[in-house]
Amino acid sequence: MRPIACLCLILLLAGSAQAAVYKCTSPSGAVEFKDKPCAPGTGGEIAVKGVPGSDGGSSKDGPGGSNGSGGGLKGAWCEVSVTSKIDDELDESSPPTQWNFSADSVEVFTPLGPLQAPLIRGEGSFAVDHPMFGGAEREWSIVSQDSKKAVLEGPLGGFYHLRRGACAVR
């Protein structure tokens, strides 16, 4: 089935069920649209105009709003591990880092204290307008995300593994 025909079929089904739509790349390099999350590192959820809930179910503004920007990262997220490769084993021995995404900014609780910076949203990506996070010209990619976890690729490399909610005190 052609990708456009698959997308139309998924959109029809997603419209009635309010399901998410995922754009994935197969091992052969073909683009596929699915109603289930992609394998890690092969794509992610996309927003579909007119289909409620196709953006992770968040509000219409801010990361993950109806514009599909930022992949639904609004709210509290706990960074549990950073890896050099996406499929590396998670090392959760370091203290977790709290990330709080709002409509137009992110607050990160670093070892030096909380840091708040403006967000610049893109389709499936965002930039943090602060030099510590790469600055406005360096994008963070949302590699994968579901309702409980997300994997971000930093602008200078590395994969940031986050889970939804506040970090537990260790």
C-alpha positions in Angstrom: 0.0 0.0 0.0 1.3 3.4 -0.9 2.3 5.7 2.1 -0.3 8.4 1.2 -3.1 5.7 1.1 -1.8 4.3 4.4 -1.9 7.8 5.9 -5.4 8.5 4.7 -6.6 5.2 6.2 -4.9 5.9 9.5 -6.3 9.4 9.6 -9.8 8.0 9.0 -9.4 5.5 11.8 -7.6 8.0 14.1 -10.4 10.5 13.6 -13.0 8.2 15.0 -10.9 6.7 17.8 -8.7 9.8 18.5 -5.6 7.7 18.1 -2.1 8.9 17.7 -0.3 8.7 14.4 3.4 7.8 14.1 5.7 8.5 11.2 8.4 5.8 11.1 11.3 4.8 8.9 11.6 1.1 8.1 15.0 -0.7 8.0 14.9 -0.3 4.1 14.4 3.4 4.5 10.8 3.6 3.5 8.5 6.0 5.4 5.6 4.3 7.1 2.6 5.8 9.0 1.4 3.7 12.0 -1.0 3.8 14.8 1.6 2.3 17.2 4.9 3.8 18.4 7.9 3.4 16.1 10.9 1.3 17.2 13.4 3.5 19.1 15.3 5.8 16.9 13.1 5.3 13.8 10.6 8.1 14.1 7.9 9.4 16.4 4.4 10.7 16.9 3.1 13.4 14.5 0.3 15.9 14.8 -2.5 15.6 12.3 -4.7 18.7 11.8 -8.3 18.1 12.8 -7.6 14.9 14.7 -7.8 15.5 18.5 -5.3 13.7 20.5 -2.8 13.1 17.7 -0.2 15.2 19.5 0.0 13.3 22.8 -3.3 14.8 24.2 -1.8 18.0 25.5 -3.2 21.5 25.4 -3.2 23.5 22.2 -0.3 25.7 23.0 3.2 24.9 24.0 5.3 21.8 23.4 3.1 19.1 22.1 0.1 21.4 21.6 -2.2 21.0 18.6 0.6 22.4 16.4 2.6 19.2 17.1 5.6 21.2 18.3 7.8 19.7 20.9 6.2 16.3 20.9 3.9 16.6 23.9 6.5 17.5 26.5 4.4 19.9 28.5 4.5 19.3 32.2 7.0 17.6 34.6 9.5 15.1 33.3 12.3 13.3 35.2 15.6 12.7 33.4 16.7 9.3 34.6 19.7 8.6 32.4 21.8 10.0 29.6 23.4 7.5 27.2 25.8 8.0 24.3 23.8 5.6 22.1 20.0 5.3 22.0 20.1 1.5 22.8 22.7 1.7 25.6 21.7 0.3 28.9 20.4 3.0 31.2 22.6 4.0 34.1 20.3 5.3 36.8 23.0 5.7 39.4 23.3 9.5 39.0 20.8 11.7 40.7 17.8 12.4 38.4 17.3 15.8 36.9 13.8 17.5 36.9 12.6 19.1 33.7 9.4 21.2 33.7 8.1 22.2 30.3 5.5 25.0 30.0 4.0 26.6 26.9 7.0 28.7 26.1 9.8 27.8 28.5 11.6 25.0 30.3 12.9 24.9 33.8 15.7 22.5 34.6 16.9 21.8 38.1 20.7 21.6 37.5 23.3 20.9 40.2 24.0 24.6 40.1 20.3 25.4 40.9 17.2 25.9 38.8 17.6 27.3 35.3 14.7 28.7 33.3 15.0 29.4 29.6 12.7 30.2 26.6 11.7 27.3 24.3 11.7 27.6 20.5 9.4 24.9 19.2 9.7 23.0 16.0 8.0 19.9 14.5 9.2 17.0 16.7 12.0 19.2 18.1 12.7 22.2 20.2 15.6 24.5 21.1 16.4 25.9 24.5 17.5 29.5 24.3 20.4 29.2 26.8 24.0 28.4 26.0 24.1 25.5 28.6 21.5 23.7 26.4 23.0 24.5 23.0 21.3 27.9 22.5 18.5 29.0 20.1 20.3 27.6 17.0 20.8 24.0 18.3 17.8 21.7 18.2 16.9 18.9 20.5 15.2 16.0 18.7 12.4 14.0 20.2 13.5 10.5 19.2 10.5 8.7 20.8 7.8 9.4 23.2 4.7 7.9 24.7 2.5 8.8 27.7 5.1 7.6 30.2 8.5 8.2 28.8 10.5 10.2 26.2 13.9 10.0 24.6 15.5 13.2 23.5 18.7 13.6 21.4 20.7 16.5 22.6 22.2 19.1 20.2 25.7 18.0 21.0 25.0 14.3 21.1 23.7 12.0 23.8 20.3 10.6 24.4 18.3 11.9 27.4 15.9 9.3 28.9 13.0 11.0 30.7 9.9 9.6 32.4 6.7 11.6 32.9 6.3 13.1 36.4 8.4 14.6 39.1 11.6 13.0 40.1 11.5 10.9 43.3 13.8 12.1 46.1 16.6 9.5 46.6 
